[in-house]
Amino acid sequence: MERAIKILMISFLFGFSILTCFSEENPAMMITPQNVDFKICTRNYKVPEEKLFYLAIAAAKANNFEVNEIQSKTGYILFTAAGKQYLASIVKKDSENTLLKITPVNNNYFFAPGIVLNFFRYIDLNGATQITQLPKI
């Protein structure tokens, strides 16, 4: 009986480890520095450029990244995450589509992909919210 329980537990743990290795977003892969493809660093959104700019600022703050510089006229945000500086550029493609590109400032694409993916995830989750003007006090 004891042997059967051990075999069952070992097979359960082995099966669970296989599932976590082949899952789409393995947490260990998100925080481990690795070579990141440029395609992961860009994403198209069907929102106006001004709204995407505000969402990008909110995403940087929500992920506890240190915002170093904001240029609203040119549409870029310079922020620091995990000891490296990144540049988030918002580019208007046409009246409906906007491109967000997050690249490391030193052009070294060896970093944790979770920085970029969490940034995009925040915008994906909050992109449908309306931006409203706050009343003046």
N, C-alpha and C positions, 0 to 999 in steps of 0.2 A: 504494500500500500504506500509506504513511504517513497519507494523507488518510483512508483507511478506519479506521485505528486511532484517529485523532483523533475521527472521527464516532462510533465505538463508545464511546469513553471519555466523550464529552460526553453521549451518550444515556444511558449508565449513571449518570453523576452527576446528570443531570436526573431520571431515574426514581427514584433514591435520595432526592433532595431532596423529590420529591412524596410519597413514602411517609412520610418523617419529618414532613412538614407535616400529613398527615392521620392520623397514628397517634393512638391513643386518649390516650396520655400522652406528650406531647412534653416533653422535659426543659426546654426553654427556657420553656415555658408554666408549668411547675411552680415556677420560681424568679422569674419576672417578676411584680412586683406588678400586680394587676388587681382589678376589682370581683368579689367572691366572693359567690355566692348563699348564702342562709342554709341551704338544703337540703343543701349540701355540708358544712356545719359540724355536722350531727347524724347520728347513726347508731344503730340499734337492734341490740342483741346479745342472744342467748339464753344468758346467763351470769348467775350471781348478782351482786348489786351489789358485794359485797366483793371478789370475784375481778376484776371490771372495774376497781375502784378500784386494786388492786395492779398490774394490767396497764397502766393509764393512767400510774401513777408510773414503771413500767419503760419505757414508750414515751417518756416525756419524757426520761428519762436516756439511753436508747439513741439518741435523736436529738440528743443534746448540747444540750438546752434547759436553761436555768438555772431550777431549781425555787425559787420565792420563798416559797411558803407552801403547806402541806398541812393540810386540815381533814378528818379522817376521819369525824367525827360527821355533818357536813352533806354530805360527799362532794364536795369540790371541790379542785382543784389550781390554783394560780396560778403560771404560768411565763412566762419571757421567751424569745422567739425572734426573731432578726433585729431587735433593738432595740425590739420591741413586746411588751406584756404580753397574755397570753391566759388565759382562765379555762376550765378543763375541769370540767364539772359532770356528776356521775353521778347519775341519777334512776331509782329503782326504779319500774317501771310495774306489774308484777304479780309473781307468784312465779317466773316464768321469764324475763321480759323486762326488760332494763335499757337506758336511753337514755344515750348519751354525747354531750354538746354541748360544742363547743369554740368560743368566741367571743372576739373581741378586747375588751379591757377598755374601751377608749374608744369602742366601738360604730362604729368606722370599718372597714368591710368591704373596704377597699382594701389587700390584702396578698397575698403569694405563697401560692397555694392548696396548694403542696407541704408547707407546715407542717402543715396539717390532714390532708392525704391521707397523708403519711408516718406521722403519729401513728396514724391508723386502720389503715394497712397493717401496722404492727407488731402491733397487737392482733389483726388478722385472722390473721396468721401464727402468733402464739403463744397464741391463745385456747384451743386444745385441750390445752395443757400443764397438768398437774396442779400445784396449789399444795400444797406439803408443809411441814409444820412442821419447822424445823431443830432438831436435838438441842441441848440446853443443854450448854455446856462447863463 
